[in-house]
């Protein structure tokens, strides 16, 4: 499924309940220029949170998966700034796969959504922007614990 074919830009939602439908693709500004394109992201403008942390995943071996967790209070915004990968999102009852393959689209993942990243293309880079600083106590790393918390 290529969700970008059917995507129409929307405004990012403010903080709210976390269901699978709260995961949303957001189109970012794209400034086209013959010298090369430019895309930018501003906290509280293009994403519904102030950006407190940025990190990126790269050199992911073929067939490997990343993430495999849910965050209790932190929002994340994921962008394939190079190559492509899939984000498998699960809210405890519904599962949806998002294919990220354009550097001017990102996926907003709210708190309490289990996520796994897989299907990385060669040379792909995943940029992650987060609403909070790293805090291990904000993570569900065991899916059984996550599912109990969702009930």
C-alpha positions in Angstrom: 0.0 0.0 0.0 1.5 3.4 -1.0 -0.4 5.8 1.3 1.2 8.8 -0.4 -0.8 8.2 -3.6 -4.1 8.8 -1.7 -2.8 11.4 0.8 -4.1 15.0 0.8 -2.3 17.4 3.1 -4.0 18.2 6.4 -3.1 20.4 9.4 -1.4 18.5 12.2 -3.8 17.9 15.1 -3.0 19.2 18.6 -2.4 16.7 21.5 -5.3 14.3 21.9 -6.3 10.7 22.3 -4.0 8.1 20.7 -5.7 5.8 18.3 -4.5 4.5 15.0 -6.3 7.3 13.2 -4.2 9.8 15.1 -1.2 8.6 13.2 -1.1 10.9 10.3 1.0 11.7 7.3 1.9 15.4 7.1 3.2 17.1 4.0 6.2 19.4 4.7 7.1 22.5 2.8 9.1 21.8 -0.3 11.0 24.7 -1.9 12.0 23.7 -5.4 15.1 25.2 -6.9 17.3 24.2 -9.9 20.2 24.0 -7.5 18.4 21.4 -5.3 15.2 21.2 -3.2 14.9 22.3 0.4 12.4 21.0 3.0 12.2 22.4 6.6 10.4 21.5 9.8 9.4 24.0 12.5 8.2 22.8 15.9 4.6 23.8 16.7 4.2 24.8 13.1 4.6 21.7 11.0 4.4 19.3 13.9 2.0 19.8 16.8 4.8 20.0 19.4 7.9 21.8 20.4 10.9 19.7 19.2 13.0 18.6 22.2 15.1 15.9 20.6 16.2 14.8 17.1 17.9 11.6 16.2 18.3 9.5 13.1 18.7 5.9 12.1 21.0 4.8 9.3 23.1 1.9 8.1 20.2 -0.5 9.1 21.2 -3.9 7.8 18.9 -5.6 5.2 16.0 -7.4 6.9 16.5 -5.7 10.2 13.7 -4.0 12.1 14.0 -1.0 14.5 11.8 0.5 17.3 9.5 -2.2 18.7 8.2 0.0 21.4 5.5 2.6 22.4 6.0 5.8 24.2 3.8 6.8 27.1 3.8 10.6 26.7 6.1 11.5 23.8 5.1 12.4 20.3 7.4 11.5 17.4 7.5 12.6 13.8 9.3 10.3 11.4 10.7 11.3 8.0 12.5 9.2 5.4 15.1 11.8 4.5 16.8 9.3 2.3 15.6 6.0 0.8 12.5 4.4 2.2 11.1 2.3 5.1 7.8 1.2 6.6 6.3 2.1 9.9 4.0 -0.5 11.3 1.7 1.2 13.9 -0.5 -0.6 16.3 -2.9 0.9 18.9 -3.8 -2.3 20.7 -6.6 -3.2 18.3 -5.9 -1.9 14.8 -2.6 -2.2 12.9 -1.6 0.0 9.9 1.5 0.1 7.7 2.8 3.4 6.4 5.4 3.5 3.6 7.6 6.5 3.9 9.6 7.3 0.8 9.6 11.1 0.3 11.7 13.5 2.3 8.9 16.1 2.3 6.3 13.8 4.1 6.5 12.7 7.6 4.5 10.5 9.9 3.2 11.8 13.2 3.1 9.0 15.8 1.3 10.1 19.0 1.9 8.5 22.5 0.6 5.0 23.2 1.1 3.8 19.7 3.3 0.7 19.3 5.6 1.2 16.4 8.1 -1.0 14.4 10.2 0.2 11.5 11.1 -2.3 8.8 11.6 -2.7 5.1 14.5 -0.3 5.0 15.9 0.3 1.5 19.7 0.4 1.1 21.1 3.7 2.2 17.9 4.8 3.9 18.0 7.4 6.7 15.1 7.9 9.2 14.9 11.2 11.0 13.0 11.2 14.2 11.8 14.4 16.0 10.5 14.0 19.5 8.4 16.1 21.8 10.4 15.1 24.8 14.0 14.4 25.8 15.1 10.7 26.1 13.6 9.1 29.2 13.7 5.3 29.5 10.7 5.4 31.9 8.6 6.8 29.1 9.0 3.6 27.1 6.9 0.4 26.8 9.4 -2.1 25.5 7.3 -5.2 26.2 4.2 -5.5 24.1 2.3 -7.4 26.8 2.8 -4.5 29.3 1.8 -2.1 26.5 -1.5 -4.0 25.9 -2.3 -4.1 29.6 -1.8 -0.3 29.8 -4.1 0.3 26.8 -7.0 -1.5 28.5 
